[in-house]
């Protein structure tokens, strides 16, 4: 069973998620709702997704998240994502073909956390 342990705003415009297990369409939609709330306030979205413990995702999830990113590209600064699973890394690579430099994948927790700390300080 998937767990959306954290979907929160850390600072103005800064979305943070921590997920475990299998990401479902429901969880993906909750993330998009949180992002939409940030952008509704006129803020540029910067996201930090700690998905190191994600093992898989429902097939529709990648399309939902990618399509949303394309539609809101002008309102999204960057999406940082920490990954371990080969399946999720492959999914992010496919999404990056469409979203380009908007996505910043990480395999090392220390680099991900340093980028997040810097983004919090900057806001």
Backbone as ProteinMPNN parsed JSONL, in Angstrom:
{"seq_chain_A": "XXXXXXXXXXXXXXXXXXXXXXXXXXXXXXXXXXXXXXXXXXXXXXXXXXXXXXXXXXXXXXXXXXXXXXXXXXXXXXXXXXXXXXXXXXXXXXXXXXXXXXXXXXXXXXXXXXXXXXXXXXX", "coords_chain_A": {"N_chain_A": [[0.843, -1.188, 0.0], [0.598, 2.217, -0.885], [2.193, 5.051, 0.578], [1.694, 8.345, 1.342], [3.609, 10.069, 2.922], [4.362, 12.719, 3.344], [3.165, 15.734, 2.107], [3.742, 18.852, 1.599], [4.146, 22.436, 2.086], [7.122, 24.062, 2.271], [8.19, 26.604, 2.266], [7.387, 29.826, 0.859], [6.204, 29.013, -2.296], [7.563, 26.609, -2.359], [7.36, 23.278, -2.644], [7.227, 20.168, -0.97], [7.598, 16.691, -0.95], [7.326, 13.407, 0.42], [7.426, 10.147, -0.375], [6.502, 6.658, -0.232], [6.748, 3.225, -1.255], [4.294, 2.256, -3.589], [3.294, 4.565, -5.96], [0.214, 6.0, -6.403], [-2.496, 6.988, -8.605], [-4.229, 8.607, -7.164], [-2.55, 9.696, -5.162], [-0.769, 11.105, -6.814], [-2.523, 13.03, -7.849], [-3.113, 14.441, -5.516], [-0.648, 15.627, -5.042], [-0.502, 17.316, -7.264], [-2.653, 19.007, -6.703], [-1.633, 20.353, -4.46], [0.517, 21.676, -5.665], [-0.921, 23.273, -7.478], [-2.23, 24.987, -5.688], [-0.085, 26.484, -4.713], [0.732, 27.819, -7.049], [-1.599, 29.217, -7.575], [-1.425, 31.291, -5.855], [0.21, 32.94, -7.169], [2.843, 32.287, -7.147], [6.037, 31.052, -8.229], [6.613, 27.696, -8.756], [8.695, 25.495, -7.002], [9.777, 22.306, -6.572], [10.542, 19.65, -4.306], [10.965, 16.385, -4.305], [11.133, 13.673, -2.356], [11.602, 10.688, -3.155], [12.934, 8.41, -2.655], [12.272, 6.016, -1.414], [10.305, 5.011, -3.015], [9.044, 2.369, -4.859], [7.582, 1.663, -7.103], [5.082, 2.722, -9.52], [1.717, 3.519, -10.47], [0.77, 2.977, -13.867], [-0.463, 5.252, -15.085], [0.411, 7.435, -13.657], [2.904, 8.67, -14.371], [2.226, 9.9, -16.82], [0.18, 11.661, -15.993], [1.556, 13.41, -14.214], [3.578, 14.378, -15.923], [2.115, 15.576, -18.061], [0.805, 17.614, -16.636], [3.028, 19.117, -15.835], [3.934, 20.025, -18.341], [1.757, 21.608, -19.151], [1.891, 23.645, -17.269], [4.379, 24.709, -17.439], [5.533, 27.342, -17.577], [5.087, 28.272, -15.04], [6.584, 26.787, -13.35], [9.539, 26.462, -11.683], [11.636, 24.551, -11.005], [11.94, 21.011, -10.592], [13.025, 18.96, -8.257], [14.174, 15.716, -7.643], [14.604, 12.906, -5.679], [15.744, 9.702, -6.164], [15.79, 6.109, -6.058], [14.98, 3.569, -6.965], [15.195, 1.6, -9.901], [13.059, 1.492, -11.695], [11.584, 3.863, -11.155], [13.549, 5.737, -11.737], [13.83, 5.294, -14.477], [11.275, 6.091, -15.337], [11.356, 8.842, -14.703], [13.408, 9.608, -16.4], [12.158, 9.252, -18.881], [10.111, 11.158, -18.64], [11.691, 13.429, -18.517], [12.503, 13.718, -21.113], [10.445, 15.084, -22.241], [9.993, 17.23, -20.499], [12.46, 18.349, -20.102], [15.06, 20.395, -18.805], [13.659, 21.106, -16.575], [13.349, 19.06, -14.75], [15.32, 17.74, -12.157], [17.108, 15.159, -11.359], [18.264, 13.161, -8.566], [20.579, 10.944, -7.08], [21.951, 10.819, -4.812], [21.441, 11.419, -1.453], [22.593, 13.478, 0.129], [23.289, 15.547, -1.683], [20.757, 16.204, -2.682], [19.436, 17.067, -0.313], [21.071, 19.252, 0.329], [20.542, 20.985, -1.824], [17.838, 21.445, -1.319], [17.94, 22.71, 1.193], [19.298, 25.058, 0.468], [17.419, 26.185, -1.256], [15.338, 26.719, 0.537], [16.582, 28.601, 2.224], [16.938, 30.649, 0.335], [14.379, 31.531, -0.111]], "CA_chain_A": [[0.0, 0.0, 0.0], [1.42, 3.429, -0.94], [2.093, 5.986, 1.683], [2.105, 9.728, 1.085], [3.966, 10.518, 4.259], [4.454, 14.175, 3.425], [2.923, 16.647, 0.988], [3.717, 20.095, 2.365], [4.827, 23.623, 1.586], [8.198, 24.387, 3.216], [8.396, 28.048, 2.198], [6.594, 30.295, -0.285], [6.521, 28.424, -3.586], [8.413, 25.426, -2.207], [6.609, 22.058, -2.343], [8.056, 19.041, -0.522], [6.871, 15.441, -0.768], [8.052, 12.188, 0.766], [6.558, 9.021, -0.7], [7.034, 5.301, -0.07], [5.958, 2.151, -1.856], [3.775, 2.409, -4.957], [2.588, 5.832, -6.122], [-1.069, 5.818, -7.073], [-3.073, 8.16, -9.262], [-4.777, 9.459, -6.102], [-1.429, 10.433, -4.556], [-0.299, 12.059, -7.826], [-3.481, 14.14, -7.904], [-2.932, 15.252, -4.301], [0.56, 16.44, -5.264], [-0.867, 18.37, -8.216], [-3.494, 19.976, -5.975], [-0.737, 21.182, -3.647], [1.223, 22.549, -6.607], [-1.875, 24.262, -7.992], [-2.448, 25.989, -4.633], [1.09, 27.367, -4.705], [0.689, 28.658, -8.243], [-2.773, 30.092, -7.481], [-0.976, 32.463, -5.104], [1.104, 33.698, -8.034], [4.235, 31.918, -6.879], [6.732, 30.106, -9.089], [6.75, 26.442, -8.022], [9.928, 24.714, -6.932], [9.391, 21.102, -5.827], [11.538, 18.69, -3.85], [10.292, 15.108, -4.104], [11.956, 12.614, -1.779], [10.97, 9.438, -3.563], [13.962, 7.386, -2.523], [11.651, 4.759, -0.992], [9.279, 4.605, -3.984], [9.45, 1.182, -5.604], [6.879, 1.595, -8.38], [3.978, 3.669, -9.645], [0.693, 3.105, -11.417], [1.172, 3.438, -15.194], [-1.008, 6.57, -15.43], [1.03, 8.476, -12.829], [3.912, 9.427, -15.126], [1.54, 10.751, -17.8], [-0.527, 12.719, -15.268], [2.528, 14.382, -13.725], [4.264, 14.993, -17.063], [1.17, 16.472, -18.749], [0.608, 18.773, -15.756], [4.245, 19.923, -15.943], [3.944, 20.68, -19.651], [0.71, 22.638, -19.146], [2.239, 24.719, -16.34], [5.835, 24.906, -17.566], [5.913, 28.726, -17.289], [4.913, 28.533, -13.61], [7.413, 25.85, -12.589], [10.965, 26.769, -11.713], [12.42, 23.314, -11.055], [11.445, 19.867, -9.838], [14.134, 18.146, -7.777], [13.599, 14.432, -7.263], [15.549, 11.912, -5.183], [15.271, 8.381, -6.605], [16.676, 4.948, -5.908], [14.465, 2.468, -7.775], [15.457, 1.651, -11.332], [11.809, 1.772, -12.4], [11.251, 5.281, -11.041], [14.573, 6.482, -12.487], [13.484, 5.18, -15.888], [10.11, 6.942, -15.554], [11.795, 10.245, -14.682], [14.164, 9.824, -17.644], [11.173, 9.418, -19.957], [9.459, 12.46, -18.437], [12.681, 14.47, -18.814], [12.554, 13.921, -22.564], [9.403, 16.062, -22.542], [10.092, 18.392, -19.61], [13.802, 18.909, -20.205], [15.826, 20.789, -17.623], [12.78, 21.346, -15.432], [13.582, 17.973, -13.811], [16.69, 17.564, -11.666], [17.141, 13.932, -10.563], [19.377, 12.934, -7.648], [20.738, 9.598, -6.529], [22.622, 11.008, -3.523], [20.625, 12.185, -0.515], [23.258, 14.694, 0.615], [23.164, 16.592, -2.703], [19.338, 16.576, -2.694], [19.155, 17.849, 0.892], [21.788, 20.528, 0.231], [19.775, 21.827, -2.75], [16.607, 21.834, -0.646], [18.295, 23.698, 2.222], [19.607, 26.306, -0.217], [16.146, 26.753, -1.754], [14.613, 27.251, 1.705], [17.289, 29.843, 2.602], [16.721, 31.657, -0.699], [12.991, 31.995, -0.077]], "C_chain_A": [[0.88, 1.241, 0.0], [1.198, 4.298, 0.289], [2.555, 7.346, 1.208], [2.406, 10.314, 2.449], [3.917, 12.028, 4.389], [4.079, 14.782, 2.077], [2.722, 17.994, 1.665], [4.408, 21.228, 1.623], [5.842, 24.032, 2.646], [8.442, 25.881, 3.344], [7.56, 28.527, 1.02], [7.092, 29.704, -1.605], [7.264, 27.105, -3.547], [7.609, 24.219, -1.724], [7.569, 20.934, -1.997], [7.161, 17.82, -0.373], [7.833, 14.339, -0.363], [7.08, 11.04, 0.544], [7.299, 7.707, -0.504], [6.163, 4.327, -0.847], [5.583, 2.416, -3.294], [2.966, 3.693, -5.031], [1.33, 5.579, -6.951], [-1.509, 7.115, -7.752], [-3.619, 9.124, -8.213], [-3.679, 10.305, -5.461], [-0.901, 11.477, -5.54], [-1.229, 13.262, -7.898], [-3.387, 15.025, -6.669], [-1.695, 16.137, -4.42], [0.239, 17.598, -6.202], [-1.744, 19.425, -7.561], [-2.625, 20.901, -5.139], [0.048, 22.151, -4.533], [0.323, 23.631, -7.164], [-2.162, 25.349, -6.963], [-1.288, 26.979, -4.573], [1.013, 28.333, -5.879], [-0.507, 29.604, -8.239], [-2.444, 31.363, -6.709], [0.01, 33.305, -5.909], [2.571, 33.37, -7.843], [4.76, 30.951, -7.933], [6.983, 28.851, -8.254], [8.155, 25.873, -8.135], [9.598, 23.518, -6.052], [10.604, 20.262, -5.476], [10.799, 17.417, -3.471], [11.301, 14.077, -3.603], [11.234, 11.296, -2.042], [11.972, 8.293, -3.539], [13.36, 6.021, -2.177], [10.499, 4.321, -1.909], [9.828, 3.432, -4.79], [8.816, 1.107, -6.984], [5.772, 2.642, -8.398], [2.97, 3.1, -10.632], [1.038, 3.698, -12.781], [0.701, 4.85, -15.546], [-0.283, 7.712, -14.731], [2.021, 9.314, -13.627], [3.244, 10.367, -16.122], [0.834, 11.915, -17.118], [0.45, 13.809, -14.832], [3.232, 15.11, -14.873], [3.354, 15.981, -17.788], [0.94, 17.744, -17.945], [1.822, 19.7, -15.841], [4.327, 20.67, -17.261], [2.948, 21.836, -19.665], [1.099, 23.853, -18.3], [3.719, 25.079, -16.365], [6.274, 26.319, -17.169], [5.834, 29.053, -15.8], [5.791, 27.654, -12.726], [8.88, 26.195, -12.792], [11.762, 25.484, -11.92], [11.741, 22.259, -10.218], [12.649, 18.984, -9.533], [13.544, 16.833, -7.278], [14.696, 13.429, -6.906], [14.975, 10.528, -5.457], [16.293, 7.303, -6.296], [16.26, 3.838, -6.873], [14.773, 2.663, -9.256], [14.211, 1.991, -12.131], [11.463, 3.26, -12.328], [12.293, 6.145, -11.758], [14.269, 6.448, -13.982], [12.286, 6.075, -16.219], [10.471, 8.411, -15.588], [12.603, 10.552, -15.939], [13.225, 10.028, -18.822], [10.479, 10.772, -19.851], [10.415, 13.599, -18.81], [12.825, 14.713, -20.317], [11.525, 14.965, -22.995], [9.631, 17.356, -21.764], [11.473, 19.046, -19.622], [14.421, 19.235, -18.863], [14.97, 21.138, -16.416], [13.036, 20.294, -14.345], [15.054, 17.87, -13.45], [16.7, 16.31, -10.799], [18.4, 13.842, -9.698], [19.393, 11.462, -7.261], [21.369, 9.673, -5.141], [21.79, 11.925, -2.631], [21.292, 13.481, -0.099], [23.147, 15.835, -0.401], [21.725, 17.104, -2.775], [19.015, 17.477, -1.498], [19.87, 19.194, 0.885], [21.04, 21.483, -0.696], [18.487, 22.311, -2.096], [16.885, 22.889, 0.428], [18.604, 25.051, 1.594], [18.335, 26.973, -0.734], [15.33, 27.361, -0.613], [15.261, 28.575, 2.139], [16.99, 30.981, 1.621], [15.307, 32.251, -0.661], [12.721, 32.728, 1.208]], "O_chain_A": [[1.817, 1.326, 0.795], [0.147, 4.263, 0.93], [3.678, 7.491, 0.725], [1.562, 10.973, 3.056], [3.487, 12.56, 5.413], [4.612, 14.391, 1.039], [1.664, 18.256, 2.237], [5.15, 21.01, 0.665], [5.474, 24.316, 3.785], [8.85, 26.366, 4.399], [7.068, 27.703, 0.25], [8.253, 29.876, -1.978], [7.565, 26.535, -4.595], [7.226, 24.141, -0.556], [8.6, 20.764, -2.648], [6.1, 17.89, 0.248], [9.001, 14.338, -0.752], [6.036, 10.965, 1.192], [8.524, 7.636, -0.591], [4.978, 4.58, -1.067], [6.43, 2.758, -4.119], [2.042, 3.886, -4.24], [1.385, 5.021, -8.047], [-0.96, 8.187, -7.5], [-3.483, 10.338, -8.364], [-3.866, 11.502, -5.244], [-0.617, 12.609, -5.148], [-0.764, 14.398, -7.998], [-3.566, 16.239, -6.768], [-1.699, 17.274, -3.949], [0.659, 18.73, -5.963], [-1.592, 20.615, -7.839], [-2.858, 22.11, -5.111], [0.22, 23.317, -4.179], [0.744, 24.779, -7.31], [-2.322, 26.514, -7.327], [-1.5, 28.18, -4.401], [1.21, 29.537, -5.71], [-0.444, 30.679, -8.835], [-3.1, 32.39, -6.883], [0.579, 34.268, -5.393], [3.443, 34.095, -8.324], [4.01, 30.131, -8.463], [7.516, 28.947, -7.148], [8.724, 25.785, -9.223], [9.184, 23.69, -4.905], [11.564, 20.171, -6.241], [10.101, 17.365, -2.459], [12.203, 13.665, -4.333], [10.384, 10.858, -1.267], [11.865, 7.335, -4.305], [13.88, 4.988, -2.6], [9.797, 3.357, -1.6], [10.932, 3.495, -5.331], [9.406, 0.57, -7.922], [5.554, 3.354, -7.417], [3.314, 2.308, -11.51], [1.549, 4.816, -12.848], [1.411, 5.572, -16.246], [-0.364, 8.854, -15.183], [1.98, 10.543, -13.566], [3.658, 11.518, -16.253], [0.884, 13.041, -17.612], [0.201, 14.994, -15.054], [3.455, 16.318, -14.801], [3.77, 17.098, -18.097], [0.886, 18.836, -18.513], [1.671, 20.919, -15.912], [4.746, 21.827, -17.294], [3.268, 22.925, -20.142], [0.675, 24.97, -18.594], [4.241, 25.679, -15.425], [7.29, 26.475, -16.491], [6.453, 30.016, -15.349], [5.75, 27.759, -11.5], [9.388, 26.216, -13.913], [12.485, 25.354, -12.908], [11.048, 22.57, -9.249], [13.217, 18.349, -10.422], [12.534, 16.83, -6.575], [15.587, 13.142, -7.705], [13.862, 10.214, -5.037], [17.498, 7.551, -6.277], [17.112, 3.236, -7.526], [14.625, 3.762, -9.791], [14.291, 2.7, -13.134], [11.089, 3.854, -13.339], [11.946, 7.179, -12.328], [14.429, 7.453, -14.675], [12.275, 6.74, -17.255], [9.949, 9.156, -16.417], [12.493, 11.649, -16.488], [13.471, 10.886, -19.67], [10.283, 11.453, -20.857], [9.988, 14.616, -19.357], [13.226, 15.799, -20.737], [11.715, 15.65, -24.001], [9.478, 18.449, -22.31], [11.62, 20.188, -19.188], [14.324, 18.462, -17.91], [15.501, 21.433, -15.346], [12.951, 20.6, -13.155], [15.924, 17.907, -14.32], [16.341, 16.376, -9.623], [19.453, 14.374, -10.048], [18.347, 10.825, -7.132], [21.327, 8.704, -4.382], [21.475, 13.055, -3.002], [20.614, 14.502, 0.017], [22.932, 16.982, -0.008], [21.501, 18.306, -2.914], [18.393, 18.527, -1.657], [19.329, 20.179, 1.387], [20.915, 22.668, -0.387], [18.084, 23.457, -2.294], [16.136, 23.858, 0.55], [18.212, 26.086, 2.133], [18.196, 28.194, -0.655], [14.703, 28.406, -0.786], [14.561, 29.555, 2.391], [16.812, 32.129, 2.026], [15.087, 33.363, -1.14], [11.604, 33.198, 1.427]]}, "name": "protein", "num_of_chains": 1, "seq": "XXXXXXXXXXXXXXXXXXXXXXXXXXXXXXXXXXXXXXXXXXXXXXXXXXXXXXXXXXXXXXXXXXXXXXXXXXXXXXXXXXXXXXXXXXXXXXXXXXXXXXXXXXXXXXXXXXXXXXXXXXX"}
